[in-house]
Amino acid sequence: MLQNSAQCAPCAVTSPSNITIRKEGRLASHKDRVFDLSWSPTTSTCLASVGQCGGFVWSIESGTSAKDPVFLAGTELMRICWHPHGAHVLTGSAEGEICIRAASDGAAMATLGASTEDEVYGLEMLSNEGLLAAGAGNTVQQWDLNRATRVAQATFSSAQDGVIFGGPNRNPEGKAYLFSLAARGHALCAALSDGTVRLLDSQTLQTIAVLDEHAQRGTPAFGVAISPTLPLLASADGQGAVLLWDLRRLDKGPIAQANHDDTVHSLTFCPGVGGSAELLVTGGADKRLRVHETQTSLATKGSARVLSELLCVKVAPDGAMPRLATAGGSGGLISDASISLWHLEANDEEVKGEATGGAEKRKRITTVDCG
């Protein structure tokens, strides 16, 4: 299912040192919550964002916008992704529509009806030829963008003893709603409101595995991520738990766990720094951005405090120096609707301390306050 997964060798890389999360700048044009971010697959300085009051396509230079961003019209745009060729972005709305737009000027090229009742909460490109996976309500769908046609759909049935999101009054049918999608190769993964994480074949939409660890704890699964280089899957829930799974041994349960103090809305794998293995970055309602190692116990190696809830965390495609974009907001009177830009770097003090036999004072977690 995952290409080259057998070649992953955890012992071939070093354990990561402590990491500093360094803020580079901010992008400020959103007027309300930002729901999703997506870096261009072809231009590492180009970022797209969507939220409560539309979206933007940004050209970034030195931690700020190099020019006026391109506006993406709409309200309650929940998800965004890029077409692999980099000329178009796709947005998913609370009205159940997927809109294909020109990244250069925001013009709508086509509109696809994913649902008449539910929000679009997942958009993932499955191929360079225009095959898209979309999640809306309790369904996952395949779309052929070249023909603007839905070619397949699968409906999720609720797990036995799963979480009834919203309670029986608001969700009398006990539907399992999709909150997040992640894809790599033939693997497509969905985080659902009933607390399960479903692993599907991206080409057939057939279910391969159902992970119910979050459901057993009585909480919805809000986020999911698949490592681009290792056979690892990460999931997060409404109680702040982040679970790491080995895709080759899903039946053994999670292999590590980390914890936030509140709901984790977003997580992403990230290239290592200072010769370390791949990292996992998480953020959520506790207003903390955290960086975890993935080789042993998901130990926190870096942390940054932000002003509002983190609803989205995305890593830039170039790995020379890992760069992140984060955003969110609370919708309250005090809410930060800007997009923060960061990069990760090894803690120089710790590296120096190791070189001199540990004479330098070391900090387990490096915290950068950005408020």
Wavefront OBJ file of the C-alpha trace (Angstrom):
o trace
v 0.000 0.000 0.000
v 2.779 2.438 0.905
v 5.699 2.508 -1.452
v 9.155 1.927 0.037
v 7.792 1.393 3.547
v 9.987 -1.683 3.965
v 13.080 0.497 3.530
v 12.346 2.652 6.575
v 14.938 2.025 9.265
v 14.471 3.949 12.517
v 17.952 2.972 13.679
v 19.532 4.739 10.692
v 18.785 8.226 12.025
v 19.654 10.074 15.204
v 17.321 10.948 18.034
v 16.248 14.578 17.611
v 17.727 17.252 19.853
v 15.484 19.841 21.448
v 13.951 22.125 18.861
v 13.268 25.844 18.751
v 10.102 26.956 16.972
v 11.114 30.324 15.531
v 8.441 32.744 14.327
v 9.232 34.295 10.921
v 6.213 36.522 10.387
v 2.475 36.732 9.917
v -0.094 37.178 7.170
v -3.070 39.373 8.066
v -6.055 39.707 5.741
v -8.562 37.240 7.200
v -11.255 38.920 9.296
v -12.454 35.812 11.130
v -11.436 32.228 11.813
v -9.087 30.443 9.415
v -10.122 26.820 8.911
v -7.487 25.402 6.579
v -4.144 26.043 4.889
v -2.348 24.460 1.954
v 1.138 25.049 0.515
v 1.601 25.000 -3.239
v 3.164 21.744 -4.480
v 5.135 23.621 -7.134
v 6.118 26.931 -5.478
v 7.401 26.729 -1.908
v 6.660 30.417 -1.220
v 2.992 30.183 -2.182
v 0.315 29.430 0.439
v -3.481 29.222 0.209
v -5.867 29.762 3.117
v -9.636 29.594 3.704
v -11.930 30.498 6.550
v -15.153 32.010 7.791
v -15.034 34.943 5.368
v -13.449 33.551 2.201
v -9.836 32.776 1.430
v -6.572 33.991 -0.069
v -3.613 32.849 -2.138
v -0.395 34.352 -0.771
v 3.041 34.947 -2.257
v 5.438 35.010 0.708
v 8.770 36.770 0.973
v 10.797 37.221 4.189
v 7.912 36.193 6.429
v 5.287 38.493 4.937
v 3.133 38.874 1.852
v 5.186 39.977 -1.155
v 2.103 41.506 -2.794
v -1.629 41.798 -2.240
v -3.016 38.277 -1.853
v -5.498 36.854 -4.344
v -8.980 36.795 -2.790
v -11.108 33.631 -2.908
v -14.748 34.647 -2.613
v -17.136 32.727 -0.388
v -18.339 32.229 3.174
v -17.482 29.349 5.472
v -14.851 27.826 3.225
v -13.818 24.806 5.298
v -11.052 23.092 3.303
v -8.541 23.880 0.582
v -6.004 21.960 -1.484
v -3.946 22.524 -4.621
v -4.178 20.738 -7.921
v -0.777 19.027 -8.444
v 0.102 21.268 -11.405
v -0.087 24.327 -9.119
v -2.336 26.496 -11.297
v -5.603 25.818 -9.484
v -6.832 25.540 -5.909
v -9.903 23.636 -4.749
v -12.086 24.858 -1.906
v -14.749 22.967 0.041
v -17.577 24.910 1.650
v -20.086 24.538 4.479
v -22.736 24.428 1.752
v -21.323 21.167 0.427
v -19.720 22.608 -2.703
v -16.247 22.031 -4.127
v -15.057 24.954 -6.222
v -12.108 24.782 -8.633
v -10.471 28.224 -8.834
v -7.587 29.812 -10.680
v -4.794 30.487 -8.195
v -3.704 33.554 -10.173
v -6.922 35.563 -9.773
v -9.394 33.429 -7.767
v -11.797 33.001 -10.663
v -14.163 30.024 -10.331
v -13.588 27.463 -13.090
v -16.131 24.835 -12.002
v -18.344 23.956 -9.034
v -18.998 20.377 -7.890
v -21.878 19.405 -5.622
v -20.538 17.078 -2.942
v -23.551 17.366 -0.626
v -26.825 19.239 -0.240
v -26.872 18.786 3.548
v -23.328 18.638 4.926
v -20.059 20.557 4.944
v -17.005 19.517 2.967
v -14.467 18.555 5.631
v -11.862 16.779 3.522
v -10.028 17.452 0.245
v -7.041 15.365 -0.875
v -5.588 14.948 -4.346
v -5.021 11.271 -5.144
v -3.136 11.562 -8.431
v -1.457 14.021 -10.763
v -4.109 13.151 -13.350
v -6.915 14.897 -11.453
v -8.377 12.275 -9.109
v -9.687 13.933 -5.940
v -10.909 12.504 -2.632
v -13.522 14.581 -0.811
v -15.271 14.068 2.496
v -18.770 15.425 3.154
v -21.066 14.318 5.956
v -20.727 10.581 6.452
v -19.351 9.952 2.962
v -16.009 9.895 1.192
v -16.092 10.532 -2.545
v -13.852 10.249 -5.590
v -14.028 12.946 -8.231
v -12.525 13.011 -11.720
v -11.686 16.690 -12.041
v -11.033 16.468 -15.750
v -14.664 15.455 -16.280
v -16.051 17.287 -13.228
v -17.715 13.979 -12.306
v -18.074 11.984 -9.115
v -16.908 8.476 -9.972
v -17.258 6.683 -6.629
v -18.655 7.145 -3.132
v -18.563 5.188 0.122
v -20.771 5.800 3.156
v -19.428 5.325 6.669
v -21.576 3.352 9.064
v -21.230 4.228 12.732
v -19.130 1.933 14.864
v -20.883 -0.134 17.488
v -20.613 1.762 20.784
v -19.093 4.674 18.879
v -19.475 8.313 19.887
v -22.744 10.004 18.845
v -21.369 13.407 17.940
v -23.716 16.229 18.971
v -25.817 13.875 21.079
v -28.970 11.946 20.118
v -31.088 15.102 19.799
v -28.850 16.785 17.225
v -27.712 13.530 15.611
v -30.677 11.153 15.988
v -29.385 8.781 13.311
v -26.002 8.527 15.040
v -24.104 9.322 11.840
v -20.334 9.126 11.712
v -19.226 12.429 10.177
v -15.880 12.855 8.473
v -13.669 15.543 10.060
v -10.297 14.997 8.362
v -8.685 13.208 5.424
v -5.090 12.224 4.669
v -3.684 10.389 1.649
v -0.454 8.776 0.520
v -0.184 6.417 -2.419
v -3.039 3.915 -2.211
v -3.701 4.737 1.437
v -6.574 7.071 2.316
v -7.312 7.728 5.972
v -10.328 9.412 7.578
v -10.944 10.689 11.114
v -14.607 10.351 12.074
v -16.936 11.832 14.656
v -17.771 8.391 16.093
v -14.180 8.174 17.340
v -12.899 5.778 14.695
v -10.096 6.207 12.198
v -10.800 4.418 8.910
v -8.042 3.290 6.544
v -9.251 2.888 2.958
v -7.856 1.916 -0.416
v -7.788 5.269 -2.196
v -8.530 3.703 -5.581
v -11.499 1.518 -4.593
v -12.666 3.209 -1.361
v -12.784 -0.232 0.244
v -12.200 -0.256 4.010
v -8.914 -1.888 5.008
v -8.889 -1.240 8.759
v -10.967 0.441 11.467
v -9.080 1.857 14.460
v -11.379 2.424 17.430
v -8.960 3.537 20.154
v -10.408 7.054 20.341
v -13.954 5.661 20.333
v -13.107 3.406 23.272
v -12.078 6.541 25.150
v -15.419 8.168 24.345
v -14.173 10.973 22.127
v -14.407 11.935 18.427
v -11.336 11.693 16.213
v -10.637 15.167 14.818
v -7.396 14.831 12.889
v -5.296 12.336 10.980
v -1.943 12.439 9.152
v 0.133 9.913 7.180
v 3.905 10.154 7.120
v 5.280 10.869 3.616
v 8.397 8.760 4.207
v 7.761 6.270 7.038
v 5.044 3.644 7.634
v 3.450 5.825 10.317
v -0.035 7.192 10.908
v -1.008 9.772 13.526
v -4.468 10.568 14.862
v -5.847 13.079 17.369
v -9.028 13.511 19.368
v -11.289 15.758 21.415
v -9.572 14.940 24.702
v -6.161 16.102 23.499
v -4.669 12.668 22.819
v -2.303 12.206 19.877
v -1.711 8.576 18.905
v 1.056 7.190 16.685
v 0.415 3.989 14.711
v 2.677 1.641 12.750
v 0.837 0.979 9.490
v 2.448 -2.471 9.291
v 1.093 -3.467 12.730
v -2.223 -1.711 13.172
v -3.616 -4.704 15.051
v -1.103 -4.036 17.862
v -2.708 -0.695 18.701
v -0.952 2.680 18.972
v 2.800 2.555 19.525
v 3.057 5.952 21.294
v 0.906 8.715 22.744
v 1.272 12.424 23.480
v -1.229 14.719 25.158
v -2.451 18.284 24.790
v -4.656 19.913 27.414
v -7.633 20.189 25.056
v -8.910 19.142 21.623
v -6.230 18.649 18.949
v -7.591 20.000 15.673
v -4.620 19.516 13.369
v -1.407 17.539 12.993
v 1.202 17.037 10.305
v 4.441 15.142 9.799
v 7.489 17.306 9.245
v 11.102 16.737 8.089
v 13.625 16.380 10.899
v 16.188 18.982 11.904
v 19.823 18.556 12.882
v 20.014 15.054 11.405
v 16.977 13.828 13.316
v 14.198 11.579 12.098
v 10.842 12.851 10.912
v 8.847 14.909 13.406
v 5.145 15.323 14.191
v 3.688 18.802 14.708
v 0.371 19.242 16.549
v -1.906 22.110 17.532
v -5.333 22.663 18.982
v -7.649 24.330 21.462
v -5.014 24.675 24.204
v -3.251 27.356 22.090
v -0.036 25.340 21.956
v 2.000 24.382 18.912
v 4.071 21.302 19.753
v 6.807 19.357 17.962
v 7.204 15.652 18.819
v 9.843 13.079 17.925
v 8.454 9.951 16.239
v 11.158 7.369 17.026
v 10.202 6.398 20.570
v 7.472 7.956 22.715
v 6.254 11.103 20.896
v 8.188 13.172 23.422
v 7.694 16.913 23.031
v 10.873 18.510 21.683
v 9.612 22.050 21.131
v 6.608 24.173 22.029
v 5.218 27.622 21.189
v 2.325 29.518 22.744
v -0.130 31.269 20.391
v -2.984 33.721 20.945
v -5.970 31.662 19.768
v -7.017 28.081 19.093
v -5.005 26.389 16.369
v -7.331 24.933 13.755
v -4.767 24.169 11.054
v -1.054 23.356 10.880
v 0.699 22.741 7.555
v 4.344 22.134 6.635
v 5.918 23.626 3.501
v 7.022 21.088 0.851
v 10.709 22.074 0.841
v 12.702 20.396 3.593
v 15.974 22.345 3.742
v 14.719 24.118 6.864
v 11.275 22.897 7.969
v 8.771 25.731 7.635
v 5.246 25.786 9.045
v 2.101 27.841 8.655
v -0.503 27.860 11.434
v -3.850 29.591 11.864
v -7.168 29.359 13.645
v -9.146 31.650 15.905
v -12.016 31.236 18.316
v -14.800 33.285 16.786
v -15.003 35.223 20.073
v -14.411 38.872 20.881
v -10.681 38.256 21.244
v -9.468 36.081 18.391
v -6.336 36.071 16.238
v -7.309 35.574 12.597
v -3.798 35.998 11.230
v -1.618 33.244 9.766
v 1.669 32.648 11.584
v 4.800 31.527 9.755
v 7.496 29.531 11.568
v 10.645 27.540 10.986
v 12.208 24.807 13.086
v 15.840 24.713 14.130
v 17.941 22.578 16.426
v 18.586 24.077 19.836
v 22.177 25.380 19.520
v 22.706 25.361 23.288
v 21.905 21.674 23.515
v 24.149 20.780 20.591
v 27.008 22.781 22.149
v 26.387 21.115 25.514
v 26.701 17.656 23.978
v 29.958 18.658 22.288
v 31.480 19.832 25.589
v 30.406 16.909 27.685
v 27.128 18.461 28.876
v 28.567 21.568 30.538
v 25.876 23.747 29.040
v 22.493 23.859 30.721
v 19.899 21.942 28.713
v 16.191 22.492 28.474
v 13.857 19.597 27.848
v 11.341 21.767 26.028
v 12.077 25.040 24.290
v 9.173 27.495 24.508
v 8.773 30.615 22.421
v 6.034 33.017 23.567
v 4.496 34.880 20.663
v 1.800 36.865 22.348
l 1 2 3 4 5 6 7 8 9 10 11 12 13 14 15 16 17 18 19 20 21 22 23 24 25 26 27 28 29 30 31 32 33 34 35 36 37 38 39 40 41 42 43 44 45 46 47 48 49 50 51 52 53 54 55 56 57 58 59 60 61 62 63 64 65 66 67 68 69 70 71 72 73 74 75 76 77 78 79 80 81 82 83 84 85 86 87 88 89 90 91 92 93 94 95 96 97 98 99 100 101 102 103 104 105 106 107 108 109 110 111 112 113 114 115 116 117 118 119 120 121 122 123 124 125 126 127 128 129 130 131 132 133 134 135 136 137 138 139 140 141 142 143 144 145 146 147 148 149 150 151 152 153 154 155 156 157 158 159 160 161 162 163 164 165 166 167 168 169 170 171 172 173 174 175 176 177 178 179 180 181 182 183 184 185 186 187 188 189 190 191 192 193 194 195 196 197 198 199 200 201 202 203 204 205 206 207 208 209 210 211 212 213 214 215 216 217 218 219 220 221 222 223 224 225 226 227 228 229 230 231 232 233 234 235 236 237 238 239 240 241 242 243 244 245 246 247 248 249 250 251 252 253 254 255 256 257 258 259 260 261 262 263 264 265 266 267 268 269 270 271 272 273 274 275 276 277 278 279 280 281 282 283 284 285 286 287 288 289 290 291 292 293 294 295 296 297 298 299 300 301 302 303 304 305 306 307 308 309 310 311 312 313 314 315 316 317 318 319 320 321 322 323 324 325 326 327 328 329 330 331 332 333 334 335 336 337 338 339 340 341 342 343 344 345 346 347 348 349 350 351 352 353 354 355 356 357 358 359 360 361 362 363 364 365 366 367 368 369 370 371
